[in-house]
Amino acid sequence: MKELPNPTFSWSPVSLPKGLFQRQKSAPAAVSQPIDEPLERGSLEVSWARHNDEVRQAQRLRFRVFAQEMGARLSTTIPGHDVDLFDNYCEHLLVRDALTREVVGTYRLLTPAQARRVGSTYSDLEFDLTRLRSLRERMVELGRSCVHPDYRHGGVIMALWGALAEFMVRNKLDTMIGCASIPMLHNGIVSGDVAASIWQQLQVTHLAPIEHHVHPRLPLPVDRLDGSLEVEPPALIKGYLRLGAKVLGAPAWDPDFNSADLPMMMRIADLPARYRKHFLGNH
């Protein structure tokens, strides 16, 4: 079992936020009731990957969600795994079912030092991030967020975000960026209208100040699409917005993942008070 290199920063002492969510055995999309007891059978555990085989488990989950469920065309070096050049430079956050030990949720984090080593962030490939240069020394990139279809309730995301917040504060990092995907497939039809409509909504309500705007390298042609649909953003984007996230500009088109990607930024200082207390306690 090959150990991963030491992380760029200290790992957080991972703990699950109060109000842990247990897996629901039926109606998997529904949110279960929070519990305050210690971990029980079928509950969730969150940890950082420390071995290559743990990273492979995350990559298999990513392949299942992105390729098999969403139809992404992945260029991968290992069959059945979503692998790219950034993985070896990232810290990988895992959520497991405590009973089965299966990885059911994952995020990867690219720290400032590792971004310098690899030469860029993943977001740099999709957007011109020139206006974020003053933030880079304390900026982490989040990516490849996915959750097993049987576990898409609040517990997995809350577990991931709780560990992320601890990591940020412990290592004196204050900004998170990433590309939030909007599927192009809607009601069985491939169309950018949904993404264009979500962009039209969010640029009115959640657009970042102009000094942080970024520009897509391959823009979604929003001006040629129907941006008037009454649609809601995907659940993950809505979650980011509740945490105080801002949209940094118009979406890029990612043909490999068959998605429109919105550039988003969350800052620790912008966390609403109730989430700050939930995730960070007295920090």
C-alpha positions in Angstrom: 0.0 0.0 0.0 1.8 3.1 -1.2 1.7 6.1 1.1 0.9 9.4 -0.5 3.4 12.2 -0.2 3.0 14.4 2.8 0.3 17.0 2.2 1.2 20.6 1.5 -0.5 21.7 4.7 -1.5 20.0 7.9 -4.5 17.8 7.6 -7.5 19.0 9.7 -8.5 16.9 12.7 -11.5 15.7 10.7 -14.7 15.7 12.6 -18.3 15.5 11.4 -20.5 18.5 12.1 -23.1 18.2 14.8 -26.3 16.8 13.4 -24.8 13.9 11.5 -27.0 12.4 8.8 -27.6 8.7 8.5 -28.1 7.0 5.2 -31.8 6.4 4.3 -32.5 2.9 3.1 -35.5 4.1 1.1 -36.1 7.2 -0.9 -32.4 7.9 -1.2 -32.8 11.5 -2.4 -34.7 12.5 0.8 -32.9 14.1 3.8 -32.8 12.0 6.9 -33.3 13.4 10.4 -30.1 14.6 12.1 -28.8 12.7 15.1 -26.4 13.6 17.8 -25.3 10.1 18.9 -21.9 8.7 18.0 -21.4 7.0 14.6 -23.7 4.0 14.1 -24.1 1.4 11.4 -24.8 3.0 8.1 -23.7 6.5 9.3 -20.9 8.5 7.6 -17.2 9.0 8.2 -15.1 11.7 6.7 -11.3 11.5 6.2 -8.4 12.6 4.0 -6.9 10.0 1.6 -3.5 8.8 2.9 -2.8 6.0 0.4 -3.1 5.7 -3.4 -5.7 3.0 -3.0 -7.9 5.5 -1.2 -7.5 7.9 -4.1 -8.4 5.1 -6.5 -11.7 4.6 -4.6 -12.5 8.3 -5.1 -11.6 8.1 -8.8 -13.9 5.1 -9.2 -16.8 7.0 -7.7 -16.0 9.9 -9.9 -16.0 7.7 -13.0 -19.4 6.2 -12.0 -21.0 9.6 -11.6 -19.3 11.6 -14.4 -19.0 9.0 -17.1 -21.6 6.4 -16.5 -24.3 8.7 -15.0 -23.7 12.0 -16.7 -22.1 10.8 -20.0 -18.8 12.6 -19.7 -16.1 11.6 -22.2 -13.1 11.0 -19.9 -9.6 10.7 -21.1 -8.3 8.4 -18.4 -5.2 6.3 -17.9 -6.9 3.7 -15.8 -10.1 2.0 -17.0 -13.1 2.6 -14.8 -11.4 5.6 -13.0 -11.6 9.3 -13.5 -7.9 10.3 -13.5 -6.3 13.6 -14.6 -2.9 15.3 -14.2 -4.1 17.3 -11.2 -4.9 14.3 -9.0 -1.3 13.7 -8.0 -1.0 17.2 -6.6 -4.4 17.3 -4.8 -5.5 16.4 -1.3 -8.6 14.1 -1.6 -11.4 14.3 0.9 -13.5 11.2 1.3 -16.9 10.4 2.9 -17.5 6.7 3.6 -20.4 4.6 4.7 -19.3 3.5 8.1 -20.8 0.1 7.7 -19.8 -0.8 4.1 -16.6 1.3 4.0 -17.6 2.4 0.5 -16.5 5.9 -0.5 -19.8 7.7 -1.2 -18.7 11.3 -1.6 -15.5 13.1 -2.5 -13.8 16.4 -3.1 -10.3 17.2 -4.2 -8.4 20.3 -3.0 -5.5 22.0 -4.8 -3.5 24.2 -2.4 -1.6 27.3 -3.5 1.8 25.6 -3.2 0.7 22.6 -5.2 -0.9 24.8 -7.8 2.5 26.4 -8.3 4.1 23.0 -8.7 1.6 21.8 -11.3 1.7 25.1 -13.1 -2.0 26.2 -12.8 -5.3 25.3 -11.3 -7.9 23.3 -13.2 -10.0 26.5 -13.4 -7.2 28.2 -15.2 -7.8 25.8 -18.1 -11.4 27.0 -18.4 -11.1 30.7 -17.4 -8.7 33.6 -17.5 -8.2 34.2 -13.8 -5.9 37.2 -14.0 -8.1 39.3 -11.7 -7.7 36.7 -8.9 -3.9 36.9 -8.8 -3.9 38.9 -5.6 -5.9 36.1 -3.9 -3.8 33.1 -5.0 -1.5 32.8 -2.0 -4.5 32.0 0.2 -6.8 30.4 -2.4 -7.7 26.7 -2.6 -9.3 25.2 -5.6 -12.2 22.7 -5.1 -13.0 20.2 -7.8 -14.4 16.9 -8.8 -17.2 17.1 -6.2 -19.5 14.0 -6.5 -21.8 11.9 -4.3 -23.0 8.4 -4.9 -26.6 8.4 -6.1 -27.9 6.5 -3.1 -26.5 9.1 -0.7 -27.6 12.4 -2.1 -28.9 13.9 1.1 -27.6 16.7 3.2 -25.3 14.5 5.3 -22.6 13.9 2.8 -22.3 17.5 1.7 -22.4 18.8 5.3 -19.6 16.3 6.2 -17.4 17.5 3.3 -18.0 21.2 4.0 -17.3 20.8 7.7 -13.9 19.2 7.0 -13.2 21.8 4.3 -13.8 24.7 6.6 -11.5 23.2 9.3 -8.8 22.7 6.7 -9.1 26.3 5.5 -9.0 27.9 9.0 -6.2 25.6 10.2 -3.9 26.5 7.3 -4.8 30.2 7.2 -6.5 30.0 3.8 -9.5 32.2 3.2 -10.7 31.7 -0.4 -12.1 28.7 -2.3 -12.7 28.7 -6.0 -14.0 26.1 -8.5 -16.1 25.3 -11.5 -19.7 24.4 -10.7 -21.2 22.3 -13.4 -24.7 22.7 -15.0 -25.6 19.6 -17.1 -26.4 20.4 -20.7 -28.9 17.5 -20.8 -32.4 18.7 -19.8 -35.6 16.7 -20.3 -33.8 14.3 -22.6 -32.6 17.2 -24.8 -29.0 18.5 -25.0 -29.4 22.3 -24.7 -27.6 25.2 -23.2 -30.9 27.0 -22.4 -30.9 25.9 -18.8 -27.4 27.1 -18.1 -28.1 30.4 -19.9 -31.2 30.9 -17.8 -29.4 30.1 -14.5 -26.6 32.5 -15.5 -29.1 35.3 -16.3 -30.6 34.8 -12.8 -27.4 34.6 -10.8 -25.7 37.6 -12.5 -28.5 39.7 -11.1 -28.4 38.2 -7.5 -25.0 36.7 -6.9 -22.4 38.3 -9.2 -19.0 39.1 -7.6 -17.6 42.6 -7.7 -16.0 43.5 -11.0 -12.4 43.3 -9.6 -12.9 39.5 -9.3 -14.5 38.8 -12.6 -13.0 36.1 -14.8 -13.5 35.3 -18.5 -14.3 31.9 -20.1 -11.8 30.6 -22.6 -14.5 28.7 -24.4 -17.7 30.7 -23.6 -21.1 29.2 -23.6 -22.9 31.3 -26.3 -25.5 32.6 -23.8 -26.6 35.4 -26.1 -27.8 32.9 -28.7 -29.6 30.7 -26.1 -33.0 31.1 -24.4 -32.1 32.6 -21.0 -35.7 33.0 -19.9 -36.5 29.6 -18.5 -37.8 29.3 -15.0 -35.3 26.8 -13.6 -33.5 26.4 -10.4 -29.7 26.0 -10.1 -28.4 22.5 -9.3 -28.5 21.6 -5.6 -24.7 22.0 -5.2 -24.7 25.5 -6.6 -27.7 26.4 -4.4 -25.7 25.1 -1.4 -22.7 27.3 -2.4 -24.9 30.3 -2.7 -26.3 29.7 0.8 -22.7 29.7 2.1 -22.2 33.2 0.6 -20.5 32.2 -2.7 -20.4 34.5 -5.6 -20.4 33.9 -9.3 -17.3 35.3 -11.0 -18.6 35.5 -14.6 -20.3 33.9 -17.5 -20.2 30.1 -17.9 -17.7 28.2 -20.0 -18.7 25.2 -22.1 -17.0 21.9 -21.2 -17.6 19.6 -24.2 -15.9 16.6 -22.5 -18.2 16.7 -19.5 -21.2 17.9 -21.5 -21.8 20.7 -19.1 -21.7 24.5 -18.6 -19.3 25.5 -15.9 -19.9 28.5 -13.7 -16.8 30.0 -12.0 -17.6 30.4 -8.3 -15.8 31.7 -5.3 -16.5 31.3 -1.6 -14.6 33.2 1.1 -14.5 32.4 4.8 -15.3 36.0 5.7 -18.5 35.7 3.7 -19.9 32.7 5.6 -23.3 33.6 7.1 -23.2 33.6 10.9 -25.2 30.4 11.3 -22.9 28.5 9.0 -19.8 29.9 10.6 -21.0 28.7 14.0 -22.0 25.3 12.6 -18.7 24.6 10.8 -16.2 26.7 12.7 -17.5 27.0 16.3 -15.6 29.8 17.9 -13.1 30.3 15.1 
